[in-house]
Amino acid sequence: MASDQAYEHLRIEKAQLVNDRRTKGGGFGGGITRDDPFAHGQRLGSALIAAAEKARQQPGAEDGRFVLKLNYDGSLDLDKLRKHGVEFLSQEEKTVCVVFANEAGLAQFADHLARLGVPEGDVISYQQILLALNGVDNWNRADRESWAIQKFGLPETELFRLDIELWPFWLEHSPERLQIIQRFEAWLNSQKIHRIDRVNRNSLLLYRLEVSPVQADLLLEHRDVRLVDLLPRTGITYQQMNVPLGNIPLNLPTPPADAPRICILDSGINSNHPLLRSAVGEIESFIAGVSPEDDAGHGTAVAGIALYGDLEQCLAANFWKPEVWLFSGKIMTRALDSDGAVFDSQTIEQGIERAVAYFAVEHGCRIFNLSIGNELAPYDGRHIRGIAYTLDRLAREYDILFVVSAGNFRGTETVPKTDWRSDYPEYLLAEESSIIDPAPALNVLTVGALANHTATASAQRHGEREINDLSPAAEDHPAPFTRHGSLQKGTIKPDLVAHGGNLAMSMQNYYSQPRPSYQRLGVLTLNHEFMGGTLLKDISGTSFSAPYITHLAGRLLGYYPMASANLLRALLVNHAALPPACRAVFPEELNKHVRQVAGYGKVNADTLFRSTDAQVVLLAEDVIANDTHQFFELPLPDNFLRSSRATRRLTVTLAYSPPVRTTRLEYAATKISYRLVEGTSLEEVQRHFNHALKQEVESISDSRVPSREISAQEREKGTVQSSIWTFRQLKPAGKWFVVVTRQDKDWGSSLCNELENYALVVTVSDRDNQEVQLYAQIQMRIRELEQVRVRLEA
C-alpha cells in the first residue's frame, strides 16, 4: 500500500526543442465597410470641427495640443492612427480610444476625412482606419467623473481633497512628460490650487489636491485630466468580540534566523503582543509623525493569521510555533471619528512604493500582505486603477509576492434588495459588489472569503431554545460580504478563497432592514488591545482571508527558499479546488459565474509543501522568447497510464508577471499560456505547433477537453492559469506534454524582456491505486528523460 511518507517536490526541464510560434497577420481597421464613404467622411469632418473648437477652450490647451475621443467599430490598429495626424493616447473602452493632436495634426486629420471616398481622388493610406471610426468627440466632464463622484457627488464643504489622474503622456522621465508636469503645476499655482502629493510613473500620473468647488469644476474640464476621484476609503469596519484566553505559553521560540520574511502593509502591528513579539523583525511607519504601533487593530489581526494560519487549531492544541519573521509597514492609521482605519493624507501609492523599496531591499522581504482596498473604486471591467497598477509594477520589479484581499461588500440602498439572507447568493454577482482597487491587479494573488462558523454568540448561548440569528451562508459557502471579479472581462478573480468569517440576520426583525450580526462568526486572531486574558478576538472580512494565504506562502518559501514569486503563486493555485458547497450554492443559471466569486478555490495544504507516493508535484522555472513554443514532456510512468478504469488526475498551473500599461484595455504587454497535449512523440506534438501549420495551430486545443475543468480561453486571461484534468481511462503508449507559448502585444514589445520568466507546476495524482509508488516511478522517468536529452545534445 502507498505510504504516508513525504518527499521534496521534483523538478522537470523543458525539451531542448524550441520552435517559432505562428504569428498572426493583422489588419488596420477590422474590415469595416461603409455604403457611402464620402458621406461618412463629411459627417466625421463636421464632428471633428465641433470637437476641436471645444478642445481649444479647455484649460491646458494653451500649448496647442488637444485631446479628442474617437468611437469606432470592430478592431482598430491604434498605433496607426498617427498616419492621419493624431497620436494614440489611451484605449478607454472596447470601442473608444483617446488621441491627442496639434493644429497641424488636426488639419491633416480633417483633410483625410474630406478626401475619403472622393470619386477618382487619391487613395488615402490606411483609409480602413477612417472607415472604422464612428464619431469624434471631446473627453468631457462626465468622462472625467469617477464612479465614486457619480455615486456620491463632490464633498459639500468649502475645501476638500481630490485625486486627479492625468493622461500619462509619454514616459515618466521623458522631457515631454516633464513639460506636461511643469505646465500643469504652473496652472495649479495660477488657480491657487494646493498640491499635497504627486505620483509619476510610466502609466500613472496622479495628483492629490486640495480644492474648492469652483476649482474642482475647472479640473473636471482640464485637457490633461483623465479622471477626478474622491480620496480612497478603506472600508475597513468590523465587529469584534474579545475571546478570553488562559493558559498560553508566553515564552515562544523565535523563528530560525534564515526563516522567510513577510511584511504586513497595514495599520501597523503591536510588536509587544505576547503571541507576536518573538517573531517581529522591524516595524516602521510610512505616515509622517505617526507611531508604527497599531492604533486601529486591523494590522495586528492580519499579522496574527499571517504568522499562525488557523489560530483555532493552534488554540485547540495549545501549540504556537512561529515559522516566519514578521515585518510591518504602517500605511494606514485609526480614523478620528470611528474605530476603522484610514489611509494617510499622502497618496497610498507613494506609501506602498516607499515601504516595498525599504522592506524588499533592506530586509529581504519576499511576501507582502495588503488587506486593504479602496471601496470607492470598484472594478468596472475597464482600467486597472492606481494601487493595483503600483502592485503589478512592483511585483515584477522586485520579484515579490503580493497577497491582496478582494474587499468587503457592505451593501447599498438597493443591494441586497430584501435582506442579506433572502437575496443570498445572487447579490454576490451584482455590479455593486465587484472587487475594489487593488484586487484587480494581475501579478498578485487576490483572495476572497469563505464562510466558516454559522452559530452566533446568541445561538451558542440559547442553543435550540429559540430561533434568533440565521446565517445566509453555510460552511465553505462564499462569505456573504465577499466581492466578485468582472463578469464581463472574464479574468478569474479573486484567484483564491479562504475562511474569512460569516454574518447572521436577526429573525426578531425590529428594523425595516434587518441588521447583520458578526459575533462569534469570524476567524480567530489577535486582539491589539490585549489586557489580562483578552489576547484573541474573532473578526470577519476578506482582510482576514488574505493573510491565511500569506501564511501558506511564507511556509512554502521556507521549504523552497529560492522560489520565485511566480512559482509561489503557481504552487498555491495548483493546490486549490472549489469546495463542493461553492459549486452548489448558486442557482443553475448562475453557476457559470461561481469562479468570479470563488476563483480557483480553497487551497488544500496536504501536498502543498511535500509530495507523497500517490500525489507528486513537478516544478519548473524557465524563460521564454517572444513568438516561441517550449515543450515539457511529463514523466508519467506506465503504471499511471494503465488502461484499466481508475480515477487519475493532472493539475497544470502556469504563472508569469508581465509589464503593464494603464492606457490599454489589454493592460498586460505579453501573454504566456499553455496547452496540455497528448501525442505519440515530441516530434508529432511539435508539428502541431509548427510555424507553417497556420490553420491547425489556430484550432488546436487542450487534449481531453471533456475531462478538463477550465478551458484555455478562460484561464489565459489571467497571469496565473490553472486547470484540472480527471481521467478514468488512459493509453499506456501515450505521451503527455505541456506546451508553453509566449506572444507579445504589438504595442508591448518595447516593455518586455527578451526572455520573460515564468513558472510551471504540475500535480500528478493516482489515489485509487493502493499499491502505487508514483513518486519513485516518476523520479526514475525523469532520469530516463534526462539521459535521452544528454544523448541528443552530445
Steps between C-alpha positions, in 0.01 A plus 500: 500500500606859446687650794443835668861602447561852371759597238638820355321606182676396178647730234440446130675658201368608164602311189783673315283513190355854469313621195360829382140573564279579206431875505172645386469749223314816593273749331472869563133546568315176550352477148224762550324610180281809442226533239598862432863568608480862384196579716665315787811716469295821481305409814819424692658820370215709640527322835876563501454875443253523792715290732817694415330830576392373843850360559657840437293647785616247760747602772839357411452524123702822477803306375314412181441129573151359524347179637220333304284191549451265205227237479551211263361166385682168490871487572736787435877513461531782751865574438429572132273793588804726469482449123200733515658771714392387847702311765349215697480579871279241668240234432216568742238247393483223245386747232625830645853641481646836591750683277681833501611728218637846431355746247699346215380154594138613519535652153641175363221299667235736355661481153498119499135493609407752226672284235349172616291346224553785253439360148825461306691653790826374638467188712574595859754278674349305789151619406358188667564677831280792393226262390507332842441829682146569621539842655729774628432670833664656805607335825246685713401554861291183519794297366727646769268428793594183685253239614516644852422856387213381280359309796569737791569836336769747603540580872277785617768691688691820431823307438550131434756263352489316169723258312563618145633254243657664193541344160834315512653684205835341407720331764571614853854633442449640150540873431145506362359358826701756698350780290149368566570494875651849500210648301238330717664607825537855369126493427431369852697793643314749281169361630630493862441124521705338777702191401535237775674217317596369155570154355684486166536159337494383139128418504391708797521878552296572813454814710336546838363853520306717744232691313185708526182410306590759233851359464358145476281615210808633320682169547202313358544701178882495480649351184768298680266345758401142438308432823388692810438285806416520869777398737523125560285366782623182662162354582662326798228474759448189703319359797722344761451303816785429738563134567633435851813288497673332787782254480717602201877461518629855486871428449474396138805403292633733234497385137829378351732785396460407131121457518293674228415865554145624460398864503155617608408833334208613714420705810818383674534216749534503876844347525470433873204264462600179685420284197686725255804643672733202453452515120503876432796626300447874448198725498505833317247775437468653154262767629686809613489559875299186580621210716554163325293326770146394413239751616213356293535127569474392140870438434553297818202279415637445148849428636373232737353297215805558277721362779292206624244423230204329666507631857210276599721199436788662689269571794350150503847341512651788701788486254650827376808480279597804292660387170548841336626845595243779501572854385250783502460810285234735629309659213165551679404648836193510719219729387430795726125441505474119510677174582583446134828564317569770241778562250767766545434849367777435246418271208482133595703412190796702629483336842495151348793578271714627787408211728568234236832654401607505865390153609585319176847650466608560860340196662454249220122469540365285216131492594275801572146486637264785408160451660394842379271636235342818370127436517444809287675332205307183406628332185286574195678265260691787344816657635710375786530778759802654673560266796462187287731638232757582766491144636526345155804709419672438834430125492690476172777742600586334832384140430273508805161349575215729598199338667200733477147482642203517263324763713187492713153572365293683758180534299334800335153649510390260226729195544398269659146579386328337797762398754833318518341162562210513255707621205809286561688397290371688193608841629860378507495542121349850499697779339522675836690209658790484253857486632667828593841651432760338536329159473486505114883504480631221274842420648369437853288240677155642576313320777126489567322360804320177585265469794597271784289523818121539498406525870505852644575579863124511563442165332780344703351643817140396438556185299182355353270689734435779252562607141667837514786541252537304175792516258453528124807284441590154621857377548711541185234708326625837373495740794200736480732803481758376245532676164504364144725555199394643167222300336565673166876485460532142616828506696467256787501720809527452789772241443438312825264490798554422866290513814420860586196479725125530460208716602149423625163674474277560798170315466353731766457768236460824690637698208374561148837371377632213715841575646779247459679354801861382496554382858683166514468459122849622412845347487707491816795738515690743723354789695725808487353639824577195709461515874510205733343210313377687191783408266263379228183608327287386208453717196346475152616634164699416189780686680539186709476253213802650325752450784419129516633473143794720605569251781504209255724695261744573781522135597546406134793737476650325801494170311612653168703814588612560139145497362398799291178689568361333185572156642337585833186618319494193277546259791220655705250511214601151386386363837165680495160352421146628524328363812188302406295746705613785272401310190154427638406835652405687182187428295572303184471805274766685704734210567722598209605806701616312809868559419442875496420466871720206606781504242700179481372412846636410840860384547548141614827498691534119514762489225574871469840466667594140426400230251379153599505157339153559353525869414815646344567867432729598209663843483663702223626858478620620163514787251344530156552726198220669309309299238643164607374175646671292767422135567498311829456125476326385816685205660190284538580132576327208331319416821330842500408462131338157550186435299298355788227726631613709796492868591821688423558868490736758350499859625702750296570859609709773339589844642686800360524874576477715186570872470177701496359829369180675607440654158399166348199290583724198442720638785762220488772548238548128435305178535650169604265202490508123488325198350495145631546275197502124444709355218711205392828695504655840554551535124131440432394759757749749361351463153164607637656825618726553201526842343378372164177342628305822543146365488578199717661711772197723514272205570721302735372469855568311818476124476207325667283811508203321666730401788617859560357746754610836355554573132813662360298804394366549854823452690745687277339837564688504830869479581452195719322228301386162621282209403433145618463195275330192645540171311333163534687326216838572340722353227816328624687599183399866523729790580388822662648845447449850633565752223579854619454790257587869517352775286573869562240762415602714206521804727673311781821376341706795625384440859579128513830328564657297222448196725199510730488291821225257583432210737321173427357258757342161423341268755465133407247315716412128509316443824295201387809281472578373849823339381629809324857617544442798275775722637776241445368415153485864391845563642635210292317628190659846548844338501418313180388818324816676619715223354321532165554878510872457566535255209324740263728785604817292462 
